[in-house]
Each structure stands twice: as structure tokens, then as C-alpha cells.
Amino acid sequence: MDFLWPESDLLPAALAVVGGWLAIGVAGLLRPRSTFVSGRLLFVLGALGSTALLVIGVFALAAPAQSMVLPLGLPDLPFHLRLDPLAGVFLTLIGVASFGTSLYSAGYFRSGEGSLPGLLCLQYHVFLASMALVVLADDAYAFMVAWEIMAVSSYFLVTTQHRIPEIRNAGFLYLLIAHIGALAILLSFGVLQGGSWQFTFAAMRAASLTPWQASLAFALALFGFGAKAGLVPLHVWLPEAHPVAPSPASALLSGVMLKIAIYGLLRISFDLLHAPMWGWGAAVLAIGAFTALFGAIFAAVQTDMKRLLAYSSIENIGVILTGVGLTLLFRSLGMDMAAALALAATLYHCLNHAVFKSLLFLATGSVLHATGQRNLGRLGGLIHRMPWVAWLALVGTLAAAGLPPLNGFVSEWLLLQSYLFTPALPHAIVNMLAPLGAAALALTVALAAFVMVKFFGVIFLGQPREAALAKADDAGWLERCGLLWLALACVALGLAPVTVLHGLDAVNASLLGTSLGEHATHGWLLIAGAPTRASYSPGAFAGGIALAIALAWLGMRALYRGRVRRSAAWNCGYPEWTARMQDTAEGFGQPIRRIFRPFFRINWNDPSPADTHPHYALFLADKWWHWLYLPTADAVLAVARRIGRLQQGKIAIYLLYSFVTLLALLVFVL
């Protein structure tokens, strides 16, 4: 007999998980200095809540939408909650990523590292609860309250080491851009109300908007959610905040929170605005392609392992946005089957990125704890000292590089299959631009593979670049369990795409009114972009790889049995091979830096020939700081100085201001 969760209990169960996380966070304050209670016991309990949320999200994919009104909020403004297939996908995402991260955190956090363990426990679990509430919210009021709690709690996680000025500055930048984005989202909800005072999503679905109003609401939503997701040029907070946050916080920020922003954009674009225009899709496609390429290029030249992963997240968000753009294009032009494929690929990549990027950020946390280094130039050879972390990180690296049969390949392959439908678009301009998007995606995927080779090779392979690395220890057992869970998720999502696509098809039916059905699958083994297009079988691919390895091993055993001679490896003629002869992170990225030089603002520290202690240094800066943010900051300061002249410190002047304001109001009223 198949086990079925009672459908009417799914939403109350999800709400119970949220309440449980909040209770766990508050319990951390009872013993705030106890690493065992707050950092071990409570984080493991939080992982159990993640398991429950994962199960609820999976069952919600096959259940009808459920609604609930909570007696919370303000008078006549209660919280409305709703659980539908789209929310189910993102609850599953939160559950699968946070389970591994919570287990890892139970072994990661130590006393004396920034905030007290109990306070970290509170901030962490409030962050998880707020993300789940954002997904469950069914009115603008509940959504914005949960959104702001998510922003504030994540800010405190970023600034865990708040005594360091660099970290405080990164946290302030993150909070500033988060609130600017939140203001845009609030304005978008205001436009979606269509002039009424109804704040529920149900009222917004029924609102009658003009094309101009709908476009304005979409543009505000794209700006607001793009600020949280790291869309270029709103990305500048991300490579600053992620490196300074604790690694579990970085994993949640990159793996989960960025996807919550994608959820908000999908909710408004395909649910509240149910008639998209082709111009929206073209704009999102262009911005997403540029964001993906920008992130991949900057990731390739980074020398800080966490900044590298932060820029890699920008690249993956761009890839996801191209999928959203394709879905909008196909949907607006009546190509429902192509829209369903593009949306499934988009959601699939959201799940995949949540898993493999969380795995990679947690692996860097273990490296950071073991070595105290984030700089790639001071690492190397750690596969011998940290084999568990190295081999599990290799799974995440191969998945992020988009190599089969792991999960990153499946969603990128489906997205490229979606591009094959673009020649059928009944629009000449889009038909001309779509191949450029496909080419940009292919280049981005290739650069992402280059970045992952650099990441794993420089950190784990070769010889240690510092003598202190010989003292590095492998991760503890709780950290290993968290890493292993995420690595297994990478494998499972890669080997079972048919099952995943059938689950995601419920979202297509809910938002688009159509489904892929059997058009994208052939039995349980093959997936395809369409019945007449290329197919892919991860099981056959994995079996072929295993067979090739087995045959090679057996062949070597048969041919060289008893005739193996061991000797020192040829070292290219060098009498001694040292770590300094290895390729550095800077040297690895030099070709990319040369080819894409216009993307960077480059400063050199080039000593003169007479310098007795020469020091060479290369500084790469993001041009958006100098093009957009620094001029904006200067303009704001200039305006503030002029407005500051109004403050004279004299009571007579302030009374005059009040009198003039009163007269102006009387004139306006009359």
C-alpha cells in the first residue's frame, strides 16, 4: 500500500515546521554560550525540521492548492498562506539544502568565533523560517513581513564577525541593496492591486491591468527580486557578503536565498500576471545572458575561493534567468509546450544549484577551518590531508562544471534544448537575437567548467604551497554527514531526471495550463527536449563510464601483471620540484583576463628595476562600482550636504519652516 500524506494536513504541517524552527532558535538563547546545546543538539533538531519540509514539499507537488488565514498581523490585515505546486518545489529546495547545511553546522560552529553560539542558532533558524514563510505567503503583507525578516536575519549572519570593519561594510552594503529591492517589490504589489485596497494574491490575480500597468509591475518586480538574486548590475553586494559570512550562512545565502528571489519573480510573472508580453521575455533573456557571462568571467580570475564561488553564483543566476526569459517568450507567443520545457529546465537548475553550490561553500568552510586560508595562492595538495572533503567537493565541482551524469548537466542540457525551439518563434527580432543567447549560454557553460577546474585543482591537487598545510585535519563526522548528503543529492538529481521532471510538471500544469507529459521522457530511462529531438540517458552514460573504467583497470592488470616497475616521476628536467613551480591561481586565470580585459578595471603594482625588494601585485575591480555606485554615492552626499544647510540650529528658523509648511498645506487643500 502506498503511503499518502493527508492532503489537507500539508499546509498546517509546513507551518508547524516553521514554528519548530522558531522555537529551536529561541531555545538557543537559553544556553547562549554552550557550543554543545546550541551548536550541536539544536542544529541537529533543525535538520529534522528540514527533512519534514522536504517531504511536505514533495507531496505538495501532487496535491491541490491549499489556503489558510492566520489570526496574525494587523487588524483587518491577517496573514494569508497558500501551498501549491510552485511553493512545493521551493519548499523541497529549502528542505534538501538546509538539511545538509544544518548537519554540517552542528559540527562547524565553534565558540569564540564572532557571535555567541546561541545567538547564531537563533539567527540561523529565523532565517530558515522566514524563507519558508516567503514561499507560503498569499498576500502582499505577509510576503513583505517575511521578506524583511529574511533580509535582517541574513544580515546578522553575514556580520557574525562584526568586529572587523570589512565585514561591517559588506553587511551594510547588503542591507542597503536588500531594502532598495524590497521597496521596488512593495511598489510592484501596489501596481498589481489595480487601484483596489485588496492586498491578497487572489485579488491581484483577478485585477484588470492595462498593458502599461502590467509592464510597470513586472519591471519593478524584476528590479526588486533581481537585487536580491544578484542580477547585474545589482550584484555588487554578493561577492562582498558571501566571502565574509560563515560558510554555512554562505551556503544558505547562495544555495537557497537567491532562489527565493527567483521564486518571487516566477510568482508574479506567471501567477499574478497571467498574460506576459514578449518584450518582458526578451529583456530578461538579454539581462540573464549578460549576467551569466559576467559572473563566469569574474569567477575565472578570482584568487579568493569564496569570492570565486560567489561570482559563480551570479553566473548560475544568469543561467536561471535565461530560462525565465525563454518561458516568458514562449508563453507570450502561444508556444505552450516549449514554455513548459523552459520552465521545467529553470526549476530543475534552481534545485541543482541549491545542492551543488551549498556543497562547495561548505567544503570551503572545512578548508578554512583546517588551514585558516581563503587565498588560493596559499593552498594546494589538500587531497592528501583532507580526503573526505576533497572527494565530496569533487562531486560538487563536477556537477557545477555541468559534466554528466551529475545534476548540473541535466538542467543545462534541457535549457539548451529549449533554445532549439526559438527558430519557430513568430517574431523576426527574437529569431535574430535568440541564437546569440544560445551562444552566450554555451560560452558560459564552458567558462564555468574552466572555473571549477581551477577551484578544485588549485585547492586540492599538486603540492602544498605553505608548510602549515601539513597540519590540516579532515572534517569532523557531522560535517562529513552534511557534505555527503549534498553530494548524494547531486548524484540522485543527475541519475533520476525522469522522476524530477514528472514532479516539476505539476508546476507547468498549475502556472501554464499545460504539461510536458510524455513528450520530454521516453519511459523511465530517457529524457528529451521533444519527441523528435536528441535524447539523454544518465543511467546509460553512468554505466558507460563505469564499464570503461572497469575495462581499463582489467586491461592494465592483464597486460602489466608482474611487470610493474615503480620509479620517480619525470620532472621535466628540474633537479627539484617545488610548490612554487606549480601554476598559480593568477596564472590559471591569465588567459581569461587577457581575452576579456574590457570587463575589468585593472591596477598594477609594477616595481622598478632598481627596487631591491620587488613586489608584484595585480588588482581587478568591478567597473560597475565606478560606472554606477560611486557616482551615485557622490551625488547623494552632495544633495545631503545642501539639504543639511537647512538645519541652522535656531528655533526661529524651525518655526518658520513649520509656518511655511502649514501655509502650503492650506493652499493645497483649498
DRENKOLNU-158823 format. One line per field, with one value per residue (C-alpha): x, y, z. Coordinates in steps of 0.1 Angstrom, whole numbers, padded with zeros to 4 digits, m for minus. Example, Ala and Ser with C-alpha at 12.3 -4.5 7.8 and 13.67 -1.06 7.14 Angstrom:
residues 2
x	(0123_0137)
y	(m0045_m0011)
z	(0078_0071)
***
This chain:
residues 670
x	(0000_0014_0018_m0001_0002_m0033_m0036_m0055_m0026_0002_m0001_m0005_0025_0046_0035_0044_0080_0083_0071_0095_0125_0115_0112_0147_0161_0146_0159_0194_0191_0186_0222_0238_0274_0270_0285_0271_0235_0233_0258_0253_0219_0197_0212_0205_0169_0167_0179_0150_0127_0143_0136_0099_0098_0114_0087_0059_0073_0074_0039_0026_0036_0008_m0018_m0043_m0036_m0044_m0051_m0052_m0058_m0038_m0051_m0018_m0008_m0027_m0065_m0083_m0048_m0044_m0017_m0029_m0010_m0011_0006_0006_0030_0052_0056_0061_0092_0108_0099_0117_0146_0148_0145_0171_0197_0191_0192_0228_0237_0222_0240_0273_0267_0263_0299_0312_0303_0328_0329_0349_0341_0320_0285_0276_0265_0230_0226_0239_0213_0185_0196_0201_0167_0148_0164_0152_0117_0114_0124_0097_0071_0080_0072_0039_0027_m0005_m0008_0015_0015_0026_0051_0068_0070_0086_0109_0121_0127_0147_0168_0175_0183_0206_0223_0232_0245_0267_0281_0288_0324_0311_0342_0360_0353_0354_0326_0305_0309_0299_0268_0258_0261_0240_0213_0211_0206_0182_0160_0161_0150_0122_0109_0106_0088_0064_0057_0051_0025_0009_0006_m0008_m0036_m0051_m0064_m0082_m0075_m0073_m0038_m0043_m0028_m0062_m0074_m0043_m0049_m0084_m0073_m0077_m0045_m0036_m0005_0013_0004_0014_0047_0054_0046_0069_0097_0095_0094_0124_0144_0134_0139_0170_0186_0182_0192_0224_0214_0239_0243_0226_0251_0278_0267_0271_0309_0313_0289_0294_0332_0329_0299_0304_0304_0270_0255_0272_0257_0222_0226_0238_0221_0187_0181_0189_0163_0137_0142_0137_0105_0091_0098_0081_0051_0045_0053_0032_0007_m0003_0005_m0010_m0006_0031_0044_0072_0092_0094_0110_0134_0146_0150_0168_0193_0199_0202_0227_0249_0247_0257_0287_0298_0297_0317_0344_0349_0349_0377_0401_0394_0421_0398_0380_0347_0347_0351_0320_0301_0307_0299_0265_0260_0267_0242_0215_0221_0215_0183_0172_0177_0153_0127_0132_0126_0095_0081_0088_0072_0043_0035_0037_0014_0041_0029_0049_0082_0073_0067_0101_0119_0101_0110_0146_0146_0132_0155_0185_0172_0173_0206_0224_0210_0226_0260_0267_0258_0282_0310_0306_0305_0337_0354_0343_0362_0392_0391_0388_0416_0441_0429_0433_0408_0435_0440_0477_0483_0466_0472_0477_0449_0435_0462_0453_0415_0404_0368_0363_0383_0364_0330_0339_0349_0313_0301_0328_0319_0282_0289_0310_0280_0295_0273_0259_0256_0228_0243_0244_0207_0192_0217_0211_0173_0178_0199_0171_0147_0168_0161_0125_0134_0135_0098_0091_0068_0089_0118_0137_0136_0146_0177_0187_0179_0210_0231_0216_0223_0259_0263_0249_0273_0303_0292_0289_0324_0338_0320_0339_0372_0364_0356_0389_0407_0388_0394_0429_0445_0430_0433_0458_0495_0518_0510_0520_0525_0543_0515_0491_0508_0489_0454_0429_0399_0363_0345_0319_0289_0305_0311_0274_0263_0287_0278_0240_0245_0269_0243_0217_0239_0241_0204_0192_0216_0205_0168_0158_0126_0113_0122_0106_0073_0073_0081_0053_0028_0041_0036_0000_m0006_0010_0009_m0022_m0001_0023_0051_0036_0055_0069_0101_0106_0108_0100_0120_0154_0155_0147_0143_0136_0109_0099_0119_0149_0180_0177_0198_0201_0221_0219_0234_0260_0270_0270_0293_0317_0318_0323_0352_0369_0365_0378_0408_0416_0412_0433_0461_0461_0462_0489_0512_0507_0541_0559_0552_0583_0580_0603_0603_0581_0599_0601_0607_0645_0642_0665_0639_0602_0588_0553_0565_0568_0530_0506_0491_0455_0466_0484_0454_0431_0455_0441_0406_0419_0436_0407_0380_0402_0374_0353_0378_0393_0429_0455_0491_0518_0548_0581_0611_0643_0661_0637_0658_0626_0602_0566_0543_0506_0475_0442_0410_0380_0344_0337_0301_0315_0330_0303_0272_0277_0305_0289_0255_0271_0288_0256_0237_0263_0263_0225_0227_0252_0229_0199_0219_0222_0185_0195_0207_0203_0179_0144_0131_0142_0125_0093_0095_0097_0067_0047_0056_0047_0013_0006_0015_m0009_m0037_m0032_m0032_m0064_m0082)
y	(0000_0034_0059_0091_0122_0136_0165_0187_0185_0196_0234_0230_0207_0232_0259_0236_0232_0270_0272_0245_0263_0295_0275_0260_0294_0308_0277_0286_0318_0296_0284_0311_0302_0264_0251_0216_0227_0254_0243_0205_0195_0223_0223_0186_0192_0219_0193_0171_0200_0203_0166_0172_0203_0182_0156_0182_0199_0167_0157_0192_0187_0162_0178_0205_0241_0247_0280_0292_0325_0331_0354_0374_0407_0439_0445_0436_0425_0388_0366_0346_0314_0291_0259_0250_0231_0261_0266_0229_0230_0257_0241_0210_0231_0247_0213_0194_0222_0231_0195_0191_0226_0221_0188_0204_0234_0212_0203_0236_0263_0268_0291_0323_0328_0361_0359_0336_0300_0306_0338_0322_0294_0320_0339_0308_0292_0325_0328_0293_0300_0334_0318_0292_0319_0339_0308_0302_0338_0345_0382_0412_0420_0385_0383_0416_0409_0375_0391_0417_0392_0371_0402_0412_0377_0371_0404_0393_0360_0379_0401_0373_0386_0421_0435_0435_0468_0450_0427_0455_0474_0443_0438_0474_0472_0440_0455_0487_0470_0445_0473_0492_0459_0455_0490_0480_0448_0467_0492_0463_0448_0483_0483_0448_0458_0476_0506_0485_0481_0443_0430_0393_0374_0361_0398_0405_0376_0389_0425_0440_0458_0478_0466_0497_0488_0452_0461_0485_0459_0434_0459_0467_0430_0423_0451_0442_0404_0410_0430_0400_0374_0392_0403_0426_0455_0449_0421_0441_0430_0393_0390_0412_0395_0358_0356_0372_0352_0319_0291_0276_0311_0315_0281_0292_0327_0313_0280_0290_0327_0336_0310_0326_0357_0336_0322_0357_0366_0334_0340_0375_0367_0336_0336_0372_0385_0357_0373_0381_0401_0390_0421_0410_0377_0394_0418_0390_0368_0395_0405_0369_0360_0390_0382_0346_0356_0383_0360_0333_0357_0373_0339_0327_0354_0353_0343_0341_0307_0321_0351_0327_0307_0340_0351_0315_0320_0352_0331_0304_0330_0344_0309_0306_0340_0329_0301_0325_0347_0318_0308_0343_0344_0311_0318_0352_0338_0308_0281_0263_0231_0250_0272_0241_0227_0260_0264_0228_0234_0266_0250_0220_0243_0260_0227_0217_0249_0249_0215_0217_0253_0246_0216_0237_0265_0240_0224_0258_0261_0229_0241_0275_0258_0235_0260_0295_0305_0317_0327_0302_0311_0297_0264_0232_0194_0191_0159_0141_0158_0162_0132_0133_0169_0166_0137_0151_0185_0168_0157_0193_0205_0181_0190_0227_0222_0207_0173_0142_0121_0146_0170_0202_0187_0177_0212_0229_0203_0209_0246_0243_0220_0249_0271_0247_0259_0295_0293_0286_0319_0341_0372_0383_0403_0375_0349_0371_0375_0341_0324_0350_0339_0302_0311_0331_0302_0277_0300_0305_0267_0263_0290_0275_0242_0262_0279_0246_0230_0260_0257_0221_0218_0247_0238_0201_0189_0194_0202_0224_0260_0266_0245_0250_0230_0198_0203_0204_0179_0165_0175_0160_0134_0158_0180_0149_0138_0172_0171_0135_0143_0171_0150_0122_0147_0158_0122_0115_0146_0137_0100_0104_0133_0115_0114_0150_0162_0144_0162_0196_0190_0198_0234_0236_0224_0249_0280_0274_0252_0227_0199_0180_0147_0120_0145_0151_0115_0080_0056_0058_0059_0087_0124_0145_0181_0169_0136_0143_0158_0144_0122_0117_0088_0094_0058_0046_0073_0064_0027_0035_0054_0026_0000_0020_0023_m0014_m0025_m0001_m0015_m0051_m0045_m0029_m0058_m0083_m0066_m0055_m0081_m0089_m0063_m0031_m0011_0019_0049_0086_0106_0125_0161_0178_0181_0200_0187_0195_0201_0226_0241_0274_0256_0249_0270_0297_0309_0341_0323_0299_0329_0349_0338_0348_0381_0388_0378_0396_0426_0452_0436_0445_0476_0466_0482_0470_0473_0471_0478_0494_0475_0494_0480_0457_0440_0439_0431_0424_0428_0428_0443_0435_0457_0456_0485_0488_0504_0532_0535_0534_0531_0556_0584_0576_0578_0611_0626_0615_0630_0663_0665_0657_0685_0710_0698_0699_0737_0739_0728_0761_0752_0782_0777_0807_0791_0759_0777_0795_0761_0749_0780_0778_0741_0749_0776_0753_0726_0751_0763_0727_0718_0749)
z	(0000_m0010_0018_0011_0033_0040_0016_0040_0065_0043_0049_0087_0087_0068_0093_0122_0107_0106_0142_0152_0137_0155_0188_0182_0176_0208_0227_0217_0239_0270_0269_0245_0254_0252_0220_0226_0232_0206_0181_0182_0196_0183_0148_0145_0156_0129_0104_0113_0105_0071_0065_0073_0050_0022_0025_0026_m0005_m0025_m0015_m0023_m0060_m0064_m0041_m0049_m0037_0000_0017_0053_0071_0103_0131_0130_0116_0120_0125_0092_0078_0087_0071_0042_0034_0004_m0006_m0043_m0066_m0072_m0035_m0031_m0054_m0034_0000_m0014_m0023_0012_0028_0008_0011_0047_0059_0048_0059_0094_0099_0088_0110_0140_0136_0122_0146_0175_0205_0202_0165_0164_0178_0206_0195_0209_0190_0158_0164_0166_0136_0115_0123_0119_0085_0075_0089_0071_0037_0041_0050_0019_m0002_0017_0018_m0002_0004_0000_0037_0048_0019_0028_0065_0058_0032_0056_0084_0059_0050_0086_0099_0069_0076_0111_0098_0073_0101_0125_0128_0133_0150_0116_0097_0063_0074_0088_0055_0035_0057_0053_0015_0015_0038_0017_m0016_0000_0012_m0021_m0037_m0011_m0019_m0056_m0047_m0025_m0053_m0077_m0053_m0052_m0090_m0090_m0068_m0097_m0077_m0052_m0015_m0017_m0007_m0012_m0042_m0051_m0056_m0076_m0099_m0106_m0111_m0145_m0155_m0186_m0206_m0192_m0156_m0161_m0176_m0148_m0122_m0139_m0143_m0106_m0097_m0119_m0102_m0067_m0070_m0092_m0064_m0040_m0067_m0077_m0112_m0129_m0122_m0088_m0079_m0061_m0026_m0034_m0038_m0008_0016_0008_0015_0049_0061_0079_0054_0064_0060_0027_0016_0025_0010_m0023_m0025_m0011_m0006_m0042_m0054_m0031_m0052_m0083_m0067_m0062_m0098_m0110_m0087_m0101_m0137_m0142_m0114_m0106_m0141_m0161_m0196_m0202_m0231_m0254_m0246_m0210_m0221_m0245_m0218_m0191_m0217_m0226_m0189_m0178_m0206_m0198_m0160_m0166_m0188_m0165_m0135_m0152_m0164_m0130_m0113_m0136_m0123_m0086_m0061_m0031_m0030_m0016_m0039_m0068_m0057_m0052_m0088_m0098_m0082_m0102_m0133_m0123_m0115_m0150_m0164_m0145_m0157_m0193_m0186_m0172_m0202_m0226_m0207_m0209_m0247_m0255_m0232_m0247_m0283_m0276_m0277_m0245_m0249_m0254_m0224_m0203_m0212_m0204_m0171_m0161_m0170_m0150_m0119_m0123_m0124_m0092_m0074_m0089_m0080_m0045_m0039_m0056_m0045_m0009_m0011_m0025_0001_0029_0016_0016_0052_0061_0042_0060_0094_0087_0072_0081_0044_0018_m0006_m0034_m0036_m0002_m0006_m0026_m0021_0005_m0010_0010_0043_0038_0016_0027_0019_m0013_m0028_m0018_m0031_m0064_m0068_m0064_m0087_m0115_m0110_m0112_m0143_m0160_m0166_m0170_m0153_m0124_m0119_m0133_m0168_m0169_m0164_m0187_m0214_m0211_m0213_m0244_m0258_m0251_m0274_m0302_m0302_m0308_m0347_m0345_m0327_m0349_m0344_m0366_m0340_m0314_m0341_m0348_m0311_m0297_m0313_m0296_m0263_m0271_m0280_m0247_m0227_m0244_m0237_m0201_m0195_m0209_m0187_m0157_m0163_m0165_m0132_m0115_m0127_m0113_m0080_m0073_m0089_m0070_m0036_m0035_m0061_m0065_m0036_m0006_m0012_0026_0051_0076_0054_0066_0099_0082_0095_0077_0086_0116_0113_0114_0087_0066_0070_0057_0028_0020_0019_m0006_m0027_m0028_m0038_m0067_m0079_m0073_m0092_m0120_m0123_m0119_m0142_m0154_m0118_m0112_m0145_m0136_m0103_m0119_m0145_m0118_m0118_m0155_m0152_m0124_m0139_m0177_m0180_m0200_m0192_m0208_m0201_m0220_m0246_m0226_m0214_m0230_m0203_m0171_m0188_m0214_m0214_m0245_m0254_m0277_m0293_m0325_m0308_m0291_m0260_m0230_m0206_m0175_m0165_m0197_m0195_m0160_m0169_m0199_m0177_m0151_m0178_m0194_m0160_m0153_m0187_m0184_m0149_m0160_m0191_m0171_m0147_m0176_m0196_m0168_m0142_m0126_m0148_m0129_m0120_m0097_m0100_m0095_m0119_m0147_m0136_m0169_m0162_m0130_m0103_m0076_m0080_m0055_m0049_m0065_m0098_m0099_m0118_m0095_m0093_m0110_m0138_m0143_m0149_m0170_m0205_m0194_m0181_m0214_m0236_m0216_m0205_m0212_m0184_m0157_m0141_m0137_m0114_m0114_m0087_m0110_m0092_m0109_m0118_m0090_m0063_m0041_m0027_m0057_m0050_m0079_m0074_m0097_m0086_m0105_m0098_m0110_m0134_m0121_m0089_m0109_m0135_m0113_m0075_m0067_m0088_m0071_m0037_m0045_m0058_m0027_m0004_m0024_m0021_0016_0022_0005_0024_0056_0053_0062_0098_0113_0150_0156_0169_0150_0117_0126_0135_0101_0083_0102_0093_0056_0055_0072_0046_0018_0031_0034_m0001_m0014_0005_m0006)
***
